[in-house]
């Protein structure tokens, strides 16, 4: 791993429970960290800065000695709360922040001054160049098959292209459905992976039961991609999308038409990635991480055995 020791400590698996709008809350983050994976949540899931302050106090209090956590900041110019959220994260001494929808440049100064590492979401090599030029500490590669906002690049090609220009921490986001896929990403050259869809179907997520059970009943072909309603390519459960006739008949926002307020208005969406094919039941975060860990160990043993 090229991860700093402060992040690698207490990790049972090289995994991040992905930050998901309307789904990731403090209970999910705490459970993930206690299970030995990095917990994450978008700061806008806390309805106000005061709520964010309470969330951070709770997570810090409940995860001492556990794996670290990573708040996610939408750094797009339309995020009116960005400066206030950054101030709140700095006050709480957050160790790692993940930025999305734009260059991390506007937040790097105050976060770095506070000793915080910054990983940036990237979906193209142009994004990679911008993030590295800005000084990002790590990269989250948004690849084809991610739930919610998605990328278009094949993860095999994307990781290898990034490894030609960057030797720091790399996270693969998109399509990681189990421990075998997690190991494959590590062999490819990634340090960590996002897993989001499977964590939606946990008891600690903010999703309702209908959403959780819809994931359990869905397969790979039940995911649909559209730029409506956010203006950015995103993956959703087909069953939810086809129940939204007013959205399906609307027009996609033009390129660059993302607005943070519009994204927040979509809190009730049923996002899902291609990894929904690996969601087979609803259970606790601890149970999910234990299952992934067993799959990871079995895949590693099989790989070692095949090389003998």
C-alpha positions in Angstrom: 0.0 0.0 0.0 1.0 3.6 -0.6 -1.4 4.7 2.1 0.0 6.9 4.9 0.3 5.0 8.1 -2.3 7.2 9.7 -4.9 5.9 7.3 -3.7 2.3 7.1 -3.9 1.8 10.8 -6.7 -0.4 12.1 -7.8 -1.4 8.6 -9.1 -4.9 8.3 -9.7 -4.5 4.6 -8.5 -2.0 2.0 -12.0 -0.7 1.6 -14.1 2.5 1.9 -17.8 2.4 2.6 -18.6 5.0 -0.1 -20.2 8.3 0.6 -23.7 8.2 -0.7 -26.3 11.0 -0.7 -29.3 10.2 1.4 -27.8 6.9 2.5 -24.6 7.5 4.5 -25.1 8.7 8.0 -23.3 8.6 11.3 -24.5 5.1 12.3 -23.2 3.7 9.0 -19.9 5.5 9.4 -19.4 4.3 13.0 -20.3 0.7 12.1 -17.9 0.7 9.1 -15.0 2.1 11.1 -15.6 -0.3 14.0 -15.6 -3.2 11.4 -12.2 -2.1 10.1 -13.0 -0.2 6.9 -13.0 3.6 6.3 -16.4 5.1 6.7 -17.5 8.1 4.7 -20.5 10.4 4.2 -21.3 13.5 2.1 -21.3 16.5 4.4 -24.6 17.6 2.8 -26.3 14.6 4.3 -26.3 16.6 7.5 -29.1 19.1 6.8 -27.3 22.0 8.4 -23.8 22.9 9.5 -25.0 22.5 13.1 -26.1 19.0 12.2 -22.7 18.3 10.7 -21.0 19.5 13.9 -23.2 17.1 15.9 -22.4 14.2 13.5 -18.7 14.8 13.7 -18.7 15.0 17.5 -20.7 11.7 17.6 -18.4 9.9 15.0 -15.2 11.0 16.7 -16.5 9.9 20.1 -17.6 6.5 18.8 -14.6 5.6 16.6 -11.6 6.1 18.8 -9.1 3.3 18.1 -11.1 2.2 15.0 -10.5 2.7 11.3 -10.5 6.4 10.2 -13.4 8.1 8.5 -13.6 10.5 5.5 -16.2 13.2 5.1 -17.0 13.9 1.4 -17.2 17.5 0.2 -18.9 18.6 -3.1 -16.6 21.3 -4.2 -18.7 22.6 -7.1 -19.1 26.4 -7.2 -22.8 26.0 -6.6 -22.3 24.5 -3.1 -23.2 27.5 -0.9 -22.2 25.7 2.2 -18.7 24.7 1.2 -16.7 27.2 3.2 -18.8 26.6 6.4 -18.5 22.8 6.0 -14.7 23.1 5.6 -14.4 25.2 8.7 -16.4 22.6 10.6 -14.2 19.8 9.4 -11.1 21.7 10.4 -12.5 22.3 13.9 -13.0 18.6 14.4 -9.5 17.7 13.2 -10.7 15.4 10.4 -7.8 13.3 9.0 -9.1 12.6 5.5 -11.5 14.4 3.1 -12.7 13.2 -0.3 -13.7 16.0 -2.7 -16.2 15.5 -5.6 -17.6 17.4 -8.6 -14.7 19.8 -9.3 -11.1 20.6 -8.5 -10.0 20.3 -4.9 -8.0 23.5 -5.2 -10.5 25.7 -3.3 -10.3 23.6 -0.1 -6.7 22.3 -0.1 -5.3 25.3 1.7 -7.3 25.2 4.9 -7.5 21.4 5.0 -3.8 21.0 4.5 -3.0 23.7 7.1 -5.1 21.6 9.6 -3.1 18.4 8.7 -5.8 16.8 6.7 -5.2 14.6 3.6 -7.3 15.3 0.6 -8.3 12.7 -2.0 -10.1 13.9 -5.2 -12.7 12.2 -7.3 -11.6 12.0 -10.9 -13.4 10.4 -14.0 -10.9 11.2 -16.8 -7.2 11.7 -17.2 -7.9 15.4 -17.6 -9.4 15.4 -14.2 -6.4 13.5 -12.9 -4.0 16.1 -14.2 -6.1 18.9 -12.7 -6.2 17.2 -9.3 -2.5 16.4 -9.2 -1.6 20.0 -10.4 -3.8 21.3 -7.5 -1.8 19.1 -5.0 -4.3 16.3 -4.2 -2.8 13.6 -1.9 -4.8 10.8 -3.5 -7.2 10.0 -6.3 -10.6 8.3 -6.3 -11.1 6.8 -9.8 -14.8 7.1 -10.7 -15.2 4.3 -13.2 -17.9 2.7 -15.2 -20.6 0.9 -13.1 -20.5 3.2 -10.0 -23.7 3.8 -8.2 -25.1 7.3 -8.4 -22.7 9.6 -10.1 -20.6 7.4 -12.4 -17.7 7.5 -14.8 -17.2 6.0 -18.2 -13.7 4.6 -18.1 -12.9 0.9 -17.8 -11.3 0.4 -14.4 -8.6 -1.9 -15.7 -7.4 0.7 -18.2 -8.0 3.7 -15.9 -5.9 2.3 -13.0 -3.0 1.4 -15.2 -3.1 4.8 -17.0 -3.1 6.6 -13.6 -0.2 4.4 -12.3 2.0 5.7 -15.2 1.8 9.2 -13.8 1.0 8.9 -10.0 2.5 6.7 -7.3 0.4 7.9 -4.5 -2.9 6.5 -3.0 -5.4 5.3 -5.6 -9.0 4.3 -4.9 -11.2 2.4 -7.4 -14.9 3.4 -7.3 -17.3 1.4 -9.4 -18.4 -2.2 -9.7 -16.7 -3.7 -6.7 -19.2 -6.3 -5.6 -17.3 -8.7 -3.3 -13.9 -9.7 -1.8 -12.7 -11.2 -5.0 -13.2 -7.9 -6.9 -11.5 -6.1 -4.1 -8.5 -8.3 -4.4 -8.5 -7.9 -8.2 -8.3 -4.2 -7.8 -5.4 -4.5 -5.4 -3.5 -6.7 -7.9 -4.2 -4.1 -10.5 -2.5 -1.4 -8.5 -5.2 0.2 -6.4 -4.6 0.8 -2.7 -8.3 0.9 -1.7 -11.8 0.4 -3.2 -15.1 2.1 -2.8 -18.0 -0.2 -2.1 -21.3 1.6 -2.0 -24.3 -0.4 -3.2 -23.8 -3.3 -0.8 -23.7 -0.9 2.2 -27.0 0.6 1.2 -28.6 -2.7 2.0 -27.3 -2.7 5.6 -29.4 -2.0 8.7 -27.3 1.0 9.6 -27.8 2.9 6.4 -30.4 5.7 6.0 -32.2 3.8 3.2 -35.7 2.6 3.8 -36.7 -1.0 3.7 -38.3 -0.8 0.3 -35.0 0.5 -1.2 -32.9 -2.1 0.6 -35.1 -5.0 -0.5 -35.2 -3.7 -4.1 -31.4 -3.9 -4.2 -31.6 -7.6 -3.0 -34.0 -8.4 -5.8 -32.1 -6.6 -8.5 -29.4 -7.8 -10.9 -26.8 -6.2 -13.2 -29.4 -5.5 -16.0 -31.6 -3.7 -13.5 -29.3 -0.7 -13.4 -30.0 2.2 -15.8 -27.8 5.2 -16.5 -29.1 8.7 -17.2 -28.0 12.4 -17.0 -31.6 13.2 -15.8 -32.1 14.6 -13.2 -28.7 15.9 -12.0 -27.0 16.8 -15.3 -24.2 14.3 -14.6 -24.2 10.7 -15.7 -25.6 8.6 -12.9 -26.8 5.0 -12.3 -30.1 4.1 -10.7 -32.3 1.1 -10.1 -34.5 0.6 -13.1 -37.5 -0.1 -11.0 -37.2 3.3 -9.3 -36.4 5.2 -12.5 -39.4 3.7 -14.4 -41.7 4.8 -11.5 -40.7 8.5 -12.1 -42.5 9.4 -15.4 -42.1 13.1 -14.8 -38.4 12.7 -14.7 -38.1 10.3 -17.6 -39.9 12.6 -19.9 -37.7 15.6 -18.9 -34.6 16.9 -20.6 -31.1 16.3 -19.3 -29.3 19.3 -18.0 -26.7 20.6 -20.5 -23.1 19.8 -20.0 -21.8 21.6 -17.0 -25.4 22.1 -15.8 -24.8 20.5 -12.4 -26.3 22.4 -9.4 -25.7 21.3 -5.9 -29.2 22.4 -4.9 -30.7 20.1 -7.6 -28.6 17.2 -6.3 -29.9 17.8 -2.8 -33.4 17.7 -4.1 -32.8 14.1 -5.2 -32.5 12.6 -1.7 -35.2 10.1 -2.4 -33.5 8.4 -5.4 -32.7 4.8 -5.5 -29.1 4.8 -6.8 -27.3 1.6 -7.5 -24.2 0.4 -9.3 -23.3 -2.7 -11.3 -22.2 -4.3 -8.0 -25.9 -4.7 -7.2 -25.4 -8.2 -8.7 -23.5 -9.1 -5.5 -26.2 -7.9 -3.0 -28.0 -11.0 -1.7 -29.5 -9.9 1.6 -30.0 -7.2 4.3 -27.8 -7.4 7.4 -25.5 -5.4 9.6 -22.4 -3.6 8.5 -20.3 -6.0 10.6 -21.8 -9.0 8.9 -21.2 -7.5 5.5 -17.5 -6.7 6.2 -17.0 -10.2 7.7 -18.4 -11.7 4.5 -16.2 -9.5 2.3 -13.2 -10.4 4.4 -13.8 -14.2 4.0 -14.2 -13.7 0.2 -11.0 -11.7 0.0 -9.0 -14.3 1.9 -10.4 -17.1 -0.3 -9.6 -15.2 -3.5 -6.1 -14.6 -2.2 -5.6 -18.2 -1.3 -6.9 -19.3 -4.7 -4.6 -16.9 -6.5 -1.5 -18.1 -4.5 -2.4 -21.7 -5.2 -2.8 -21.0 -8.9 0.8 -19.7 -9.0 2.4 -22.8 -7.5 
